[in-house]
Amino acid sequence: MMRGVWWLLVTVLAWPNVDFVRSAAGEATTVPSNTLFTLADVGDPDDAPARNAMVTLFMSETASAGDPVPAVVFLHGASGVLSTRGPRYARQLSEMGAAGVVIGVFGACRDLGTGFVDRLLNVTEAAVLADAFAVLAWLDAMPEVDGERVILWGFSYGGMATLYAAQEQVAQTFLPDGSRFMAHIAYCAPCIARFEDTRATRAPVLAVSGDGDAIVDPERCAETDAALEAGGSEVTRISYTDAYQQWDGRFDGPRSIGRNLAPCDLVVEADGSVHDSNTGFPMTGPFMRKVILGLCTDSDGYLIGRDEAMRTRALEDVTRFLNGIFDVQ
């Protein structure tokens, strides 16, 4: 019964007004992690050197060892940490009696690239996953946090990593005998990768996106959902009419940016290596990643656009999803 109390309060009281929690300060800290290019690099000190993940923790004032709270870990998109996304939601969650953790993957990998393109070529989804699971283990060891109630929530690029984290192969790679995320929430995540190892962690998944978002292909995402469900994870997918990328971003729209990843088709092999299904090329490093992505993406880009009504609607669906996970009675 107690596991459902927190989310029940979310439904009744709604998410706190952002102006009310704007002053809530997070605690910047670091968590031991690794830099890697693919899952196959894990365990190799040369290919996966140690580094510290940069995180900001927003802890509920009510948290204690005697009354540990659930936590939500946020993974940013390709533009990096946006104050209107992870930090905002983490602050709100801390006011509602939970812990929110914002990971800044790019900030810890400045030696690999500071520009938009360089970061995406050198800081792969595997590096994002390394930080996510490092933070999961860190939270599991924290007395004030209930390690069995940690949720992963990612946006776009981080949303892709959030979906990958629901694969048992990924979880076992980073935490063979450790915790698993209790649930996964993916905002606007492209569906461009398939796993040879089809086992899922059995954690439920919520994936939401707009029908005006070109990088989220409905047919490809239906295949991703079917694979996760066949592997043991229930998937809830919601598409919003007339919505674009970054409805909770900083810019009004619609406006076109970037390149469209939707045509890409990557395969994660059983040993953790990656190849491109379209060409057969192995993704062995930044140069081959550049070649593969250069061939499979198009220059039409995709539309973004802030929409506060859509933000509210999506949060309602997130709350409904989480209430369904916990034993709310």
Summary of the structure (lengths in Angstrom):
residues: 329
radius of gyration: 18.5
end to end distance: 7.1
largest distance: 54.8
contacts: 1149
relative contact order: 0.14
helix: 36%
strand: 24%
